[in-house]
Amino acid sequence: MTAPLWESASLRAATGGTVPDGVAITGVSIDSRAIGPGDLFVALRDARDGHDFVPDALARGAACAMVDRDIPGSGPLLRVAETLAGLTSLGVAGRARSAARFVAVTGSVGKTSTKEMLAAGLLACGAVHAAVASYNNHWGVPLTLARMPVSAVYGVIEIGMNTRGEIAPLSRLARPHVAVITTIAPAHLGRLGSMETIAQEKADIVAGLEPGGVAVLPAEGPQAGLLRRRAEAAGASVITFGESGDARLLRWEGGADRQSFRVGLDGDEFAVTLGVPGRHMAMNAVAALAAARALGADPSRFAEGLSAFSALAGRGARVAIPVPGGTVLLLDESYNANTTSMRAALAVLAAQKGMRRVAVMGDMLELGDEGVAMHAALAADAADCADLVFTCGPQMAALHDALPAGKRGAHAADSAALAPMVADALRARDAVLVKGSLGSRMAVVVRAIKGLGGQGAAA
């Protein structure tokens, strides 16, 4: 029988709320559709008020619902002053009672993949609790901490941001022993104004480091010096990673669907095999291995555990779609995009040999006044890596116009208009990359491609 995660007394102590005796919680959820038996449903307010879904959550098996107003005729309720604050308090309590070693990850590119690599590798070293998907914001971080099993040996937290001032308070919630900053890129440039401000925001992850904490930082890049200065000013020890630095990528051999390399760290070398392509993924693994050693995990076991890593849907997942005469290989990068991640994804497309390579590219958002020029500047990379390029969105029109005529597939105003054009153009033995910012809704194109042969299978 699963031990309770929270019980009536600990819920009261954590949140200052009221709840009947006898409540035992085995999970925490903010989505009534995903409720499991024994869950605590937290009624947050977003586009819709979660309180409207309390009866449904309880009917689906929730043991209790966290609310800040009366719900007539409902089952057990944990009544708090305000539900987001209540969830945050529960996260604080979950972190406070844990004896686990915590690592937190941020960055413009690669933070979710690095988080997943940490979870996969650390699982070979002990019990792991990690953030789900991209639960990295003002509700995602406390939700992850509230779900933290007392028995976990390692906690892996992802921290993101949309505007200045978001990372520091989330880091203070997580209180990591190790903080990782992946690549700094022009994500949210339109909101933050400069690459230096983006780097300053990412560097705020050191604000929550535990005493004696370690910062794992890029060795290369224009912002490397700024990141190091911020970490050292906060009293952190620094480990750098990259082509140079303390943790180094060595003897890399990449293929169309996997790669192998060695990581040099503290005079030792560790062999790593990843079942995903792309040198950028290898660099994420170098950062993860450095962080694992800083946590006190066995780096050799961690490196072996990395073989279990696989890319997530929307973040590099490979799906074979059956079509007449064979299959189409879908490279699903539809979750997000900036100039750095777009070039990395195009390089993975270029590695798919012996087939026609099709790129489907949606607008990269929040790039500010230079956005149109940044889109057009991708033309050389797109032309080199793809045989045919489809684009959508007002800014991607600049890329479409800059492409050689023979590389142009079609351009459309949005993903809904482009999706049927792409689906009609694909044929057996094509490799198709789909990438764009989340707001460009490139998942619409992914669904249209999958519709050619059902849902497809992992490649």
C-alpha positions as CSV (number, residue, x, y, z in Angstrom):
1,M,0.0,0.0,0.0
2,T,1.3,3.4,-0.9
3,A,2.3,5.6,2.1
4,P,0.3,8.8,2.2
5,L,2.1,11.9,0.9
6,W,0.1,14.2,3.1
7,E,-2.4,13.6,5.9
8,S,-4.8,15.9,7.7
9,A,-2.4,17.1,10.3
10,S,0.5,17.7,7.9
11,L,-1.9,19.5,5.5
12,R,-3.0,21.8,8.3
13,A,0.6,22.5,9.4
14,A,1.8,23.2,5.9
15,T,-1.0,25.5,4.7
16,G,-2.6,26.9,7.9
17,G,-5.9,25.7,6.4
18,T,-8.8,23.6,7.8
19,V,-9.5,20.1,6.7
20,P,-11.4,17.2,8.3
21,D,-9.6,14.5,10.2
22,G,-8.9,11.2,8.4
23,V,-7.8,12.7,5.0
24,A,-4.9,10.9,3.4
25,I,-3.3,12.2,0.2
26,T,-1.2,10.1,-2.2
27,G,-0.8,12.8,-5.0
28,V,-1.4,16.4,-5.9
29,S,-3.1,17.6,-9.1
30,I,-4.3,20.9,-10.6
31,D,-6.2,19.2,-13.4
32,S,-9.5,17.6,-12.6
33,R,-9.2,15.5,-15.8
34,A,-6.0,13.9,-14.6
35,I,-7.1,13.1,-11.1
36,G,-6.1,9.8,-9.6
37,P,-7.6,8.0,-6.6
38,G,-6.3,9.6,-3.4
39,D,-5.2,12.9,-5.1
40,L,-5.5,16.4,-3.6
41,F,-7.1,18.6,-6.2
42,V,-5.9,22.2,-6.0
43,A,-8.5,24.6,-7.4
44,L,-6.4,27.3,-9.0
45,R,-7.7,30.2,-11.0
46,D,-6.4,30.7,-14.5
47,A,-8.4,31.0,-17.7
48,R,-11.1,29.2,-15.7
49,D,-11.7,28.9,-12.0
50,G,-10.7,25.5,-10.7
51,H,-13.4,25.7,-8.1
52,D,-15.9,25.0,-10.8
53,F,-14.3,21.5,-11.3
54,V,-14.2,20.5,-7.6
55,P,-17.3,18.2,-7.8
56,D,-15.9,16.5,-10.9
57,A,-12.5,16.0,-9.3
58,L,-14.0,14.5,-6.2
59,A,-16.3,12.2,-8.3
60,R,-13.1,11.0,-10.1
61,G,-11.6,9.8,-6.9
62,A,-9.9,12.9,-5.3
63,A,-9.5,12.4,-1.6
64,C,-9.8,16.1,-0.9
65,A,-9.9,19.5,-2.7
66,M,-7.9,22.6,-1.7
67,V,-10.3,25.6,-2.0
68,D,-10.7,29.2,-0.9
69,R,-14.4,29.4,-1.1
70,D,-17.4,27.2,-0.2
71,I,-18.4,24.4,-2.6
72,P,-21.9,23.3,-1.6
73,G,-22.5,19.6,-1.4
74,S,-18.8,18.7,-1.9
75,G,-16.7,16.1,-0.2
76,P,-13.7,16.7,2.0
77,L,-12.2,20.2,1.5
78,L,-8.9,21.8,2.6
79,R,-10.0,25.4,3.1
80,V,-7.2,28.0,2.7
81,A,-7.0,31.7,2.3
82,E,-6.0,31.5,-1.4
83,T,-5.3,28.4,-3.4
84,L,-2.1,29.5,-5.2
85,A,-0.6,30.6,-1.9
86,G,-1.8,27.4,-0.3
87,L,-0.1,25.3,-3.0
88,T,3.1,27.4,-2.6
89,S,3.0,26.7,1.2
90,L,2.5,23.0,0.6
91,G,5.6,23.1,-1.8
92,V,7.6,24.9,0.9
93,A,6.7,22.2,3.4
94,G,7.5,19.5,0.9
95,R,10.9,20.9,0.3
96,A,11.6,21.5,4.1
97,R,10.9,17.9,5.1
98,S,12.9,16.4,2.3
99,A,16.4,15.0,2.9
100,A,17.0,14.7,-0.8
101,R,19.8,16.5,-2.8
102,F,18.2,19.0,-5.2
103,V,19.3,20.3,-8.6
104,A,17.5,23.1,-10.4
105,V,17.9,23.8,-14.1
106,T,17.2,26.9,-16.1
107,G,18.4,28.4,-19.5
108,S,17.1,29.6,-22.8
109,V,17.6,26.4,-24.6
110,G,17.8,22.8,-23.4
111,K,16.5,23.1,-19.8
112,T,13.7,20.5,-20.2
113,S,16.0,18.1,-22.0
114,T,18.7,18.6,-19.4
115,K,16.1,18.1,-16.6
116,E,15.0,14.8,-18.2
117,M,18.6,13.7,-18.6
118,L,19.2,14.4,-14.9
119,A,16.1,12.4,-14.0
120,A,17.2,9.4,-16.2
121,G,20.8,9.4,-15.0
122,L,20.1,9.9,-11.3
123,L,17.6,7.1,-11.4
124,A,20.6,4.7,-11.8
125,C,21.9,6.2,-8.5
126,G,18.8,6.4,-6.3
127,A,15.1,7.3,-6.0
128,V,14.3,10.5,-8.1
129,H,11.5,12.9,-8.1
130,A,11.5,15.3,-11.1
131,A,9.3,18.0,-12.5
132,V,6.7,16.8,-15.0
133,A,6.8,18.1,-18.6
134,S,7.7,21.8,-18.3
135,Y,6.2,22.5,-14.9
136,N,8.7,25.4,-14.3
137,N,6.6,28.5,-13.4
138,H,4.9,30.0,-10.3
139,W,2.6,27.0,-9.9
140,G,4.8,24.3,-11.5
141,V,7.6,24.6,-9.1
142,P,5.5,24.5,-5.9
143,L,3.4,21.7,-7.4
144,T,6.6,19.6,-8.0
145,L,7.8,20.2,-4.5
146,A,4.3,19.4,-3.0
147,R,4.5,16.1,-4.8
148,M,8.0,15.3,-3.4
149,P,8.0,11.8,-1.8
150,V,9.8,11.8,1.6
151,S,11.8,8.8,0.4
152,A,13.3,10.5,-2.7
153,V,17.1,10.7,-2.8
154,Y,17.3,13.3,-5.5
155,G,14.9,16.1,-6.6
156,V,15.1,17.6,-10.1
157,I,13.5,21.0,-10.5
158,E,13.0,23.0,-13.7
159,I,12.8,26.8,-13.5
160,G,11.6,29.0,-16.3
161,M,10.6,32.6,-16.9
162,N,8.7,34.9,-19.2
163,T,9.6,38.3,-17.7
164,R,12.3,39.8,-15.4
165,G,12.1,38.8,-11.7
166,E,10.5,35.4,-12.0
167,I,13.5,33.0,-11.4
168,A,14.9,34.2,-8.1
169,P,11.7,33.6,-6.0
170,L,11.3,30.1,-7.6
171,S,14.9,29.2,-6.8
172,R,14.3,30.3,-3.2
173,L,11.4,27.9,-3.1
174,A,13.4,25.0,-4.5
175,R,16.6,25.7,-2.5
176,P,18.8,23.6,-4.8
177,H,22.2,22.3,-3.8
178,V,23.2,22.5,-7.5
179,A,22.0,25.0,-10.1
180,V,22.5,24.5,-13.8
181,I,22.3,27.2,-16.5
182,T,22.1,25.8,-20.0
183,T,22.6,27.9,-23.2
184,I,21.7,31.6,-23.1
185,A,19.8,32.5,-26.3
186,P,17.4,35.3,-27.5
187,A,14.3,33.7,-26.0
188,H,11.9,36.5,-24.6
189,L,14.3,39.1,-26.1
190,G,11.3,41.3,-26.9
191,R,10.3,41.4,-23.2
192,L,13.7,41.6,-21.6
193,G,15.4,43.9,-24.1
194,S,18.9,42.5,-24.3
195,M,20.9,39.3,-24.1
196,E,22.6,40.7,-21.0
197,T,19.3,41.1,-19.2
198,I,18.3,37.5,-20.2
199,A,21.6,36.3,-18.7
200,Q,21.1,38.3,-15.6
201,E,17.6,36.7,-15.1
202,K,18.9,33.2,-15.7
203,A,21.8,33.9,-13.2
204,D,19.2,34.7,-10.6
205,I,18.9,30.9,-10.1
206,V,21.8,31.2,-7.7
207,A,19.7,33.3,-5.4
208,G,18.2,30.1,-3.8
209,L,21.3,28.0,-3.7
210,E,21.9,26.2,-0.4
211,P,25.1,27.2,1.5
212,G,28.0,25.6,-0.2
213,G,26.1,25.2,-3.4
214,V,27.5,24.6,-6.9
215,A,26.6,26.5,-10.1
216,V,27.1,24.5,-13.4
217,L,27.6,27.1,-16.1
218,P,28.5,27.3,-19.8
219,A,32.2,27.7,-20.4
220,E,31.7,29.4,-23.8
221,G,29.5,32.2,-25.0
222,P,29.3,36.0,-24.7
223,Q,27.5,35.8,-21.3
224,A,29.8,33.2,-19.7
225,G,31.7,35.8,-17.7
226,L,28.6,37.4,-16.4
227,L,27.2,34.1,-15.3
228,R,30.4,33.2,-13.5
229,R,30.6,36.6,-11.7
230,R,27.1,36.3,-10.5
231,A,27.6,32.8,-9.2
232,E,30.8,33.6,-7.4
233,A,29.3,36.8,-5.9
234,A,26.6,34.5,-4.4
235,G,29.2,32.3,-2.8
236,A,28.7,29.4,-5.1
237,S,31.4,27.1,-6.4
238,V,31.5,27.0,-10.2
239,I,31.8,24.1,-12.6
240,T,31.9,25.1,-16.3
241,F,30.9,22.8,-19.2
242,G,31.3,22.9,-22.9
243,E,33.9,22.3,-25.6
244,S,36.3,23.6,-22.9
245,G,35.9,24.1,-19.2
246,D,35.8,21.7,-16.3
247,A,33.4,19.3,-17.9
248,R,34.2,18.8,-21.6
249,L,32.7,17.1,-24.6
250,L,35.3,14.7,-26.1
251,R,35.4,12.4,-29.1
252,W,31.8,13.0,-30.3
253,E,30.4,10.7,-32.9
254,G,26.9,11.6,-34.1
255,G,24.4,9.8,-36.3
256,A,20.9,10.3,-37.6
257,D,19.2,8.9,-34.6
258,R,21.9,8.4,-31.8
259,Q,25.3,9.5,-30.7
260,S,28.2,8.5,-28.5
261,F,30.9,10.6,-26.9
262,R,33.0,10.9,-23.8
263,V,32.9,13.5,-21.1
264,G,36.1,14.7,-19.4
265,L,35.6,15.7,-15.8
266,D,38.1,16.2,-13.0
267,G,40.8,14.1,-14.8
268,D,38.4,11.2,-15.5
269,E,36.5,10.3,-18.7
270,F,33.0,8.8,-18.9
271,A,31.5,7.1,-21.9
272,V,28.0,8.2,-22.9
273,T,25.6,6.8,-25.5
274,L,22.4,8.7,-26.2
275,G,19.5,7.4,-28.3
276,V,18.8,10.9,-29.7
277,P,20.8,12.8,-32.3
278,G,22.3,16.3,-32.1
279,R,25.5,17.8,-30.7
280,H,23.3,20.2,-28.6
281,M,21.9,17.2,-26.8
282,A,25.4,15.9,-26.1
283,M,26.2,19.3,-24.5
284,N,23.1,19.0,-22.3
285,A,24.4,15.6,-21.2
286,V,27.8,17.1,-20.3
287,A,26.1,19.7,-18.1
288,A,23.9,17.0,-16.5
289,L,26.8,14.8,-15.7
290,A,28.7,17.7,-14.1
291,A,25.7,18.4,-12.0
292,A,25.3,14.8,-11.0
293,R,28.9,14.7,-9.7
294,A,28.3,18.0,-7.8
295,L,25.2,16.3,-6.2
296,G,27.4,13.5,-5.0
297,A,26.1,10.9,-7.4
298,D,28.3,8.3,-9.0
299,P,29.2,9.7,-12.4
300,S,29.9,6.3,-14.0
301,R,26.5,5.0,-13.0
302,F,24.9,8.3,-14.0
303,A,26.5,8.1,-17.5
304,E,25.1,4.5,-17.9
305,G,21.7,5.7,-16.8
306,L,21.7,8.3,-19.6
307,S,21.1,5.6,-22.1
308,A,17.4,5.6,-20.8
309,F,16.9,9.2,-21.9
310,S,14.5,9.8,-24.7
311,A,13.3,13.0,-26.3
312,L,9.8,14.3,-25.3
313,A,6.9,15.1,-27.6
314,G,7.5,18.6,-29.0
315,R,11.1,18.5,-28.0
316,G,12.8,16.3,-30.5
317,A,10.6,13.1,-30.4
318,R,11.0,11.0,-33.5
319,V,7.8,9.4,-34.8
320,A,7.5,7.0,-37.8
321,I,4.3,7.7,-39.7
322,P,3.0,4.9,-42.0
323,V,2.1,6.2,-45.4
324,P,1.6,4.4,-48.8
325,G,4.9,3.0,-49.9
326,G,6.7,3.3,-46.5
327,T,6.9,5.8,-43.7
328,V,7.5,9.5,-43.0
329,L,9.9,10.3,-40.2
330,L,8.5,13.2,-38.1
331,L,10.9,15.2,-36.0
332,D,8.6,16.9,-33.5
333,E,10.2,20.1,-32.2
334,S,6.8,21.9,-32.0
335,Y,7.0,23.1,-28.4
336,N,9.2,26.1,-28.7
337,A,11.8,27.9,-30.8
338,N,14.4,30.6,-30.9
339,T,17.3,31.2,-33.3
340,T,19.7,28.9,-31.4
341,S,17.3,26.0,-31.0
342,M,16.1,26.4,-34.6
343,R,19.6,26.0,-36.0
344,A,20.3,23.0,-33.7
345,A,17.0,21.3,-35.0
346,L,17.9,22.0,-38.6
347,A,21.3,20.3,-38.0
348,V,19.5,17.2,-36.8
349,L,17.3,17.3,-40.0
350,A,20.4,17.6,-42.1
351,A,21.8,14.4,-40.5
352,Q,18.9,12.3,-41.9
353,K,20.5,10.8,-44.9
354,G,19.0,9.1,-47.9
355,M,15.7,10.8,-47.8
356,R,14.1,14.1,-48.7
357,R,14.4,16.5,-45.8
358,V,11.4,18.9,-45.2
359,A,11.5,21.7,-42.7
360,V,8.2,23.2,-41.4
361,M,8.9,26.4,-39.5
362,G,6.6,28.7,-37.6
363,D,7.3,32.1,-36.1
364,M,9.8,32.5,-33.3
365,L,8.0,34.9,-31.0
366,E,9.1,37.6,-28.5
367,L,12.2,38.6,-30.4
368,G,11.5,42.3,-30.4
369,D,12.4,44.8,-33.1
370,E,15.0,42.4,-34.6
371,G,12.6,39.6,-35.0
372,V,12.0,39.9,-38.8
373,A,15.7,40.1,-39.5
374,M,16.4,37.1,-37.2
375,H,13.9,35.0,-39.2
376,A,15.4,36.1,-42.5
377,A,18.9,35.3,-41.2
378,L,18.0,31.6,-40.9
379,A,17.7,31.3,-44.7
380,A,21.2,30.0,-45.3
381,D,20.9,27.3,-42.5
382,A,17.4,26.2,-43.8
383,A,18.6,26.0,-47.4
384,D,21.7,24.0,-46.4
385,C,19.8,21.5,-44.2
386,A,16.5,21.1,-46.0
387,D,15.4,20.2,-49.5
388,L,12.1,21.9,-49.0
389,V,11.0,24.5,-46.5
390,F,7.4,25.4,-45.5
391,T,6.8,28.4,-43.3
392,C,3.9,30.1,-41.5
393,G,3.4,33.4,-39.6
394,P,4.1,37.0,-40.4
395,Q,7.8,36.9,-39.4
396,M,8.5,33.6,-41.2
397,A,7.4,35.4,-44.4
398,A,10.9,37.0,-44.3
399,L,12.6,33.6,-44.3
400,H,10.4,32.4,-47.1
401,D,11.3,35.4,-49.2
402,A,15.0,34.9,-48.5
403,L,15.1,31.3,-49.5
404,P,16.3,30.1,-53.0
405,A,13.2,29.6,-55.1
406,G,13.8,25.8,-55.4
407,K,13.7,25.4,-51.6
408,R,10.3,27.1,-51.1
409,G,7.5,24.8,-50.3
410,A,4.7,27.2,-49.3
411,H,4.0,30.0,-46.9
412,A,0.7,30.5,-45.0
413,A,-0.6,33.0,-42.5
414,D,-0.8,30.5,-39.7
415,S,-0.3,26.8,-38.8
416,A,-3.9,25.9,-39.4
417,A,-3.6,27.1,-43.0
418,L,-0.2,25.5,-43.5
419,A,-1.0,22.0,-42.1
420,P,-3.0,20.6,-45.0
421,M,-0.3,21.9,-47.5
422,V,2.4,20.0,-45.6
423,A,0.3,16.9,-45.3
424,D,-0.4,16.9,-49.0
425,A,3.2,17.4,-49.9
426,L,4.7,14.6,-47.8
427,R,5.6,11.1,-49.3
428,A,7.3,7.9,-48.2
429,R,10.9,8.3,-47.1
430,D,10.5,12.0,-46.2
431,A,12.0,13.3,-43.0
432,V,10.0,16.3,-41.8
433,L,11.0,18.7,-39.0
434,V,8.2,20.8,-37.4
435,K,9.4,23.7,-35.2
436,G,8.2,27.0,-33.9
437,S,7.3,28.9,-30.8
438,L,4.4,27.6,-28.7
439,G,2.3,30.5,-29.7
440,S,2.7,29.6,-33.3
441,R,0.7,26.4,-32.6
442,M,2.9,24.1,-34.7
443,A,1.3,21.2,-32.9
444,V,-1.5,21.7,-35.4
445,V,0.9,20.7,-38.2
446,V,2.2,17.7,-36.1
447,R,-1.4,16.4,-35.7
448,A,-2.0,16.7,-39.5
449,I,1.2,14.7,-40.2
450,K,0.3,12.1,-37.7
451,G,-3.2,11.9,-39.3
452,L,-1.6,10.5,-42.4
453,G,-1.3,7.2,-40.7
454,G,-2.9,7.3,-37.3
455,Q,-0.7,8.3,-34.4
456,G,2.5,6.7,-35.7
457,A,5.1,5.0,-33.6
458,A,8.3,6.1,-31.9
459,A,11.2,5.9,-34.4
